[in-house]
Amino acid sequence: MHRIYQLLVLSGVMIAALTEIGPASAQTATFRMPGCRSFLNQDNLLRYDFSGGVCSGTVEALMSIGAILGICCPPESTVYQGVRAVVQYVSGQPARLNDNFDALAIEALRKAWPCSNP
């Protein structure tokens, strides 16, 4: 059952990444990073904003299907840690801010939690 859930989440992420739900600019790191920073800087869950939810939801989905994508998060890892890894990685790559956010998030999570080679 867990494997079916992972495949469904992966399908949803891939469909969202491959189709334009809105303007192409909405898929870029430039558009999404303020939401990620908002998620990390929230001091009160009552102030939780939509863009922070989009970022944290994307990262959580990627973490939940991580092994399929070459991401091996430790069982104790949190969404907050994942978002922080993404923000640090993307912030260090200013020339790529117009790249697809989901692709950059996958790269960031792979770097933070690589799978060991068998």
Biotite code that builds the C-alpha atoms (Angstrom):
import biotite.structure as struc

atoms = struc.array([
    struc.Atom([0.000, 0.000, 0.000], chain_id="A", res_id=1, res_name="MET", atom_name="CA", element="C"),
    struc.Atom([2.849, 2.373, 0.842], chain_id="A", res_id=2, res_name="HIS", atom_name="CA", element="C"),
    struc.Atom([4.373, 1.806, -2.609], chain_id="A", res_id=3, res_name="ARG", atom_name="CA", element="C"),
    struc.Atom([1.069, 2.699, -4.309], chain_id="A", res_id=4, res_name="ILE", atom_name="CA", element="C"),
    struc.Atom([0.941, 5.932, -2.302], chain_id="A", res_id=5, res_name="TYR", atom_name="CA", element="C"),
    struc.Atom([4.488, 6.787, -3.382], chain_id="A", res_id=6, res_name="GLN", atom_name="CA", element="C"),
    struc.Atom([3.646, 6.167, -7.031], chain_id="A", res_id=7, res_name="LEU", atom_name="CA", element="C"),
    struc.Atom([0.522, 8.319, -6.816], chain_id="A", res_id=8, res_name="LEU", atom_name="CA", element="C"),
    struc.Atom([2.454, 11.175, -5.215], chain_id="A", res_id=9, res_name="VAL", atom_name="CA", element="C"),
    struc.Atom([5.215, 10.836, -7.819], chain_id="A", res_id=10, res_name="LEU", atom_name="CA", element="C"),
    struc.Atom([2.639, 10.920, -10.601], chain_id="A", res_id=11, res_name="SER", atom_name="CA", element="C"),
    struc.Atom([1.103, 14.081, -9.185], chain_id="A", res_id=12, res_name="GLY", atom_name="CA", element="C"),
    struc.Atom([4.453, 15.813, -8.808], chain_id="A", res_id=13, res_name="VAL", atom_name="CA", element="C"),
    struc.Atom([5.499, 14.854, -12.322], chain_id="A", res_id=14, res_name="MET", atom_name="CA", element="C"),
    struc.Atom([2.203, 15.983, -13.855], chain_id="A", res_id=15, res_name="ILE", atom_name="CA", element="C"),
    struc.Atom([2.409, 19.303, -12.007], chain_id="A", res_id=16, res_name="ALA", atom_name="CA", element="C"),
    struc.Atom([6.019, 19.769, -13.077], chain_id="A", res_id=17, res_name="ALA", atom_name="CA", element="C"),
    struc.Atom([5.396, 18.886, -16.699], chain_id="A", res_id=18, res_name="LEU", atom_name="CA", element="C"),
    struc.Atom([2.190, 20.807, -17.281], chain_id="A", res_id=19, res_name="THR", atom_name="CA", element="C"),
    struc.Atom([1.644, 24.500, -17.068], chain_id="A", res_id=20, res_name="GLU", atom_name="CA", element="C"),
    struc.Atom([-0.981, 25.156, -14.455], chain_id="A", res_id=21, res_name="ILE", atom_name="CA", element="C"),
    struc.Atom([-0.345, 28.865, -14.725], chain_id="A", res_id=22, res_name="GLY", atom_name="CA", element="C"),
    struc.Atom([2.281, 31.084, -16.231], chain_id="A", res_id=23, res_name="PRO", atom_name="CA", element="C"),
    struc.Atom([5.684, 29.462, -16.688], chain_id="A", res_id=24, res_name="ALA", atom_name="CA", element="C"),
    struc.Atom([7.144, 32.025, -14.308], chain_id="A", res_id=25, res_name="SER", atom_name="CA", element="C"),
    struc.Atom([5.070, 30.499, -11.490], chain_id="A", res_id=26, res_name="ALA", atom_name="CA", element="C"),
    struc.Atom([7.160, 27.331, -11.783], chain_id="A", res_id=27, res_name="GLN", atom_name="CA", element="C"),
    struc.Atom([10.489, 29.114, -11.304], chain_id="A", res_id=28, res_name="THR", atom_name="CA", element="C"),
    struc.Atom([12.620, 29.323, -8.201], chain_id="A", res_id=29, res_name="ALA", atom_name="CA", element="C"),
    struc.Atom([12.272, 33.114, -8.312], chain_id="A", res_id=30, res_name="THR", atom_name="CA", element="C"),
    struc.Atom([8.504, 32.740, -7.864], chain_id="A", res_id=31, res_name="PHE", atom_name="CA", element="C"),
    struc.Atom([8.599, 29.960, -5.255], chain_id="A", res_id=32, res_name="ARG", atom_name="CA", element="C"),
    struc.Atom([11.512, 30.961, -3.000], chain_id="A", res_id=33, res_name="MET", atom_name="CA", element="C"),
    struc.Atom([9.649, 33.700, -1.090], chain_id="A", res_id=34, res_name="PRO", atom_name="CA", element="C"),
    struc.Atom([7.144, 31.064, 0.018], chain_id="A", res_id=35, res_name="GLY", atom_name="CA", element="C"),
    struc.Atom([9.949, 28.769, 1.160], chain_id="A", res_id=36, res_name="CYS", atom_name="CA", element="C"),
    struc.Atom([11.542, 31.584, 3.137], chain_id="A", res_id=37, res_name="ARG", atom_name="CA", element="C"),
    struc.Atom([8.155, 32.436, 4.612], chain_id="A", res_id=38, res_name="SER", atom_name="CA", element="C"),
    struc.Atom([7.729, 28.823, 5.731], chain_id="A", res_id=39, res_name="PHE", atom_name="CA", element="C"),
    struc.Atom([11.139, 28.862, 7.428], chain_id="A", res_id=40, res_name="LEU", atom_name="CA", element="C"),
    struc.Atom([10.549, 32.236, 9.099], chain_id="A", res_id=41, res_name="ASN", atom_name="CA", element="C"),
    struc.Atom([7.082, 31.619, 10.448], chain_id="A", res_id=42, res_name="GLN", atom_name="CA", element="C"),
    struc.Atom([6.900, 32.265, 14.146], chain_id="A", res_id=43, res_name="ASP", atom_name="CA", element="C"),
    struc.Atom([3.243, 31.495, 14.451], chain_id="A", res_id=44, res_name="ASN", atom_name="CA", element="C"),
    struc.Atom([1.260, 28.840, 12.613], chain_id="A", res_id=45, res_name="LEU", atom_name="CA", element="C"),
    struc.Atom([-1.681, 31.234, 12.478], chain_id="A", res_id=46, res_name="LEU", atom_name="CA", element="C"),
    struc.Atom([0.338, 33.384, 10.051], chain_id="A", res_id=47, res_name="ARG", atom_name="CA", element="C"),
    struc.Atom([1.070, 30.448, 7.770], chain_id="A", res_id=48, res_name="TYR", atom_name="CA", element="C"),
    struc.Atom([0.600, 31.657, 4.198], chain_id="A", res_id=49, res_name="ASP", atom_name="CA", element="C"),
    struc.Atom([-0.382, 29.898, 0.998], chain_id="A", res_id=50, res_name="PHE", atom_name="CA", element="C"),
    struc.Atom([2.983, 30.250, -0.735], chain_id="A", res_id=51, res_name="SER", atom_name="CA", element="C"),
    struc.Atom([4.716, 28.713, 2.280], chain_id="A", res_id=52, res_name="GLY", atom_name="CA", element="C"),
    struc.Atom([2.278, 25.819, 2.054], chain_id="A", res_id=53, res_name="GLY", atom_name="CA", element="C"),
    struc.Atom([3.005, 25.318, -1.636], chain_id="A", res_id=54, res_name="VAL", atom_name="CA", element="C"),
    struc.Atom([6.732, 25.172, -0.920], chain_id="A", res_id=55, res_name="CYS", atom_name="CA", element="C"),
    struc.Atom([6.497, 22.894, 2.102], chain_id="A", res_id=56, res_name="SER", atom_name="CA", element="C"),
    struc.Atom([3.970, 20.651, 0.338], chain_id="A", res_id=57, res_name="GLY", atom_name="CA", element="C"),
    struc.Atom([6.237, 20.285, -2.685], chain_id="A", res_id=58, res_name="THR", atom_name="CA", element="C"),
    struc.Atom([9.242, 19.461, -0.519], chain_id="A", res_id=59, res_name="VAL", atom_name="CA", element="C"),
    struc.Atom([7.226, 17.035, 1.613], chain_id="A", res_id=60, res_name="GLU", atom_name="CA", element="C"),
    struc.Atom([5.987, 15.221, -1.499], chain_id="A", res_id=61, res_name="ALA", atom_name="CA", element="C"),
    struc.Atom([9.515, 14.954, -2.871], chain_id="A", res_id=62, res_name="LEU", atom_name="CA", element="C"),
    struc.Atom([10.796, 13.681, 0.478], chain_id="A", res_id=63, res_name="MET", atom_name="CA", element="C"),
    struc.Atom([8.028, 11.073, 0.690], chain_id="A", res_id=64, res_name="SER", atom_name="CA", element="C"),
    struc.Atom([8.982, 9.590, -2.675], chain_id="A", res_id=65, res_name="ILE", atom_name="CA", element="C"),
    struc.Atom([12.663, 10.350, -2.221], chain_id="A", res_id=66, res_name="GLY", atom_name="CA", element="C"),
    struc.Atom([14.125, 6.906, -2.882], chain_id="A", res_id=67, res_name="ALA", atom_name="CA", element="C"),
    struc.Atom([12.554, 6.871, -6.351], chain_id="A", res_id=68, res_name="ILE", atom_name="CA", element="C"),
    struc.Atom([14.332, 10.177, -7.062], chain_id="A", res_id=69, res_name="LEU", atom_name="CA", element="C"),
    struc.Atom([17.674, 9.276, -5.468], chain_id="A", res_id=70, res_name="GLY", atom_name="CA", element="C"),
    struc.Atom([16.901, 11.064, -2.195], chain_id="A", res_id=71, res_name="ILE", atom_name="CA", element="C"),
    struc.Atom([17.372, 9.036, 0.989], chain_id="A", res_id=72, res_name="CYS", atom_name="CA", element="C"),
    struc.Atom([16.051, 11.139, 3.852], chain_id="A", res_id=73, res_name="CYS", atom_name="CA", element="C"),
    struc.Atom([16.735, 9.799, 7.339], chain_id="A", res_id=74, res_name="PRO", atom_name="CA", element="C"),
    struc.Atom([13.543, 8.634, 9.056], chain_id="A", res_id=75, res_name="PRO", atom_name="CA", element="C"),
    struc.Atom([13.827, 11.456, 11.606], chain_id="A", res_id=76, res_name="GLU", atom_name="CA", element="C"),
    struc.Atom([14.128, 14.202, 8.971], chain_id="A", res_id=77, res_name="SER", atom_name="CA", element="C"),
    struc.Atom([11.470, 16.888, 8.934], chain_id="A", res_id=78, res_name="THR", atom_name="CA", element="C"),
    struc.Atom([9.859, 18.992, 6.226], chain_id="A", res_id=79, res_name="VAL", atom_name="CA", element="C"),
    struc.Atom([11.429, 22.044, 7.859], chain_id="A", res_id=80, res_name="TYR", atom_name="CA", element="C"),
    struc.Atom([14.891, 20.508, 7.354], chain_id="A", res_id=81, res_name="GLN", atom_name="CA", element="C"),
    struc.Atom([14.032, 19.698, 3.743], chain_id="A", res_id=82, res_name="GLY", atom_name="CA", element="C"),
    struc.Atom([12.834, 23.227, 3.014], chain_id="A", res_id=83, res_name="VAL", atom_name="CA", element="C"),
    struc.Atom([15.933, 24.631, 4.695], chain_id="A", res_id=84, res_name="ARG", atom_name="CA", element="C"),
    struc.Atom([18.162, 22.427, 2.488], chain_id="A", res_id=85, res_name="ALA", atom_name="CA", element="C"),
    struc.Atom([16.316, 23.631, -0.617], chain_id="A", res_id=86, res_name="VAL", atom_name="CA", element="C"),
    struc.Atom([16.570, 27.305, 0.362], chain_id="A", res_id=87, res_name="VAL", atom_name="CA", element="C"),
    struc.Atom([20.298, 27.009, 1.106], chain_id="A", res_id=88, res_name="GLN", atom_name="CA", element="C"),
    struc.Atom([20.967, 25.182, -2.178], chain_id="A", res_id=89, res_name="TYR", atom_name="CA", element="C"),
    struc.Atom([18.946, 27.507, -4.392], chain_id="A", res_id=90, res_name="VAL", atom_name="CA", element="C"),
    struc.Atom([20.298, 30.619, -2.647], chain_id="A", res_id=91, res_name="SER", atom_name="CA", element="C"),
    struc.Atom([23.784, 29.451, -3.541], chain_id="A", res_id=92, res_name="GLY", atom_name="CA", element="C"),
    struc.Atom([22.835, 29.257, -7.229], chain_id="A", res_id=93, res_name="GLN", atom_name="CA", element="C"),
    struc.Atom([21.550, 32.740, -8.142], chain_id="A", res_id=94, res_name="PRO", atom_name="CA", element="C"),
    struc.Atom([22.154, 32.169, -11.870], chain_id="A", res_id=95, res_name="ALA", atom_name="CA", element="C"),
    struc.Atom([19.532, 29.400, -11.790], chain_id="A", res_id=96, res_name="ARG", atom_name="CA", element="C"),
    struc.Atom([16.640, 31.323, -10.240], chain_id="A", res_id=97, res_name="LEU", atom_name="CA", element="C"),
    struc.Atom([14.692, 31.099, -13.503], chain_id="A", res_id=98, res_name="ASN", atom_name="CA", element="C"),
    struc.Atom([15.005, 27.287, -13.519], chain_id="A", res_id=99, res_name="ASP", atom_name="CA", element="C"),
    struc.Atom([12.121, 25.019, -12.563], chain_id="A", res_id=100, res_name="ASN", atom_name="CA", element="C"),
    struc.Atom([11.751, 25.015, -8.782], chain_id="A", res_id=101, res_name="PHE", atom_name="CA", element="C"),
    struc.Atom([10.841, 21.330, -8.535], chain_id="A", res_id=102, res_name="ASP", atom_name="CA", element="C"),
    struc.Atom([13.978, 20.282, -10.431], chain_id="A", res_id=103, res_name="ALA", atom_name="CA", element="C"),
    struc.Atom([16.154, 22.453, -8.187], chain_id="A", res_id=104, res_name="LEU", atom_name="CA", element="C"),
    struc.Atom([14.434, 21.073, -5.078], chain_id="A", res_id=105, res_name="ALA", atom_name="CA", element="C"),
    struc.Atom([15.192, 17.512, -6.199], chain_id="A", res_id=106, res_name="ILE", atom_name="CA", element="C"),
    struc.Atom([18.858, 18.455, -6.735], chain_id="A", res_id=107, res_name="GLU", atom_name="CA", element="C"),
    struc.Atom([18.994, 20.100, -3.313], chain_id="A", res_id=108, res_name="ALA", atom_name="CA", element="C"),
    struc.Atom([17.464, 17.133, -1.517], chain_id="A", res_id=109, res_name="LEU", atom_name="CA", element="C"),
    struc.Atom([19.759, 14.701, -3.360], chain_id="A", res_id=110, res_name="ARG", atom_name="CA", element="C"),
    struc.Atom([22.740, 16.745, -2.221], chain_id="A", res_id=111, res_name="LYS", atom_name="CA", element="C"),
    struc.Atom([21.474, 16.925, 1.357], chain_id="A", res_id=112, res_name="ALA", atom_name="CA", element="C"),
    struc.Atom([20.513, 13.250, 1.586], chain_id="A", res_id=113, res_name="TRP", atom_name="CA", element="C"),
    struc.Atom([22.167, 11.203, -1.141], chain_id="A", res_id=114, res_name="PRO", atom_name="CA", element="C"),
    struc.Atom([21.462, 7.504, -1.408], chain_id="A", res_id=115, res_name="CYS", atom_name="CA", element="C"),
    struc.Atom([24.516, 5.353, -0.851], chain_id="A", res_id=116, res_name="SER", atom_name="CA", element="C"),
    struc.Atom([25.524, 3.115, -3.733], chain_id="A", res_id=117, res_name="ASN", atom_name="CA", element="C"),
    struc.Atom([24.946, -0.605, -2.998], chain_id="A", res_id=118, res_name="PRO", atom_name="CA", element="C"),
])
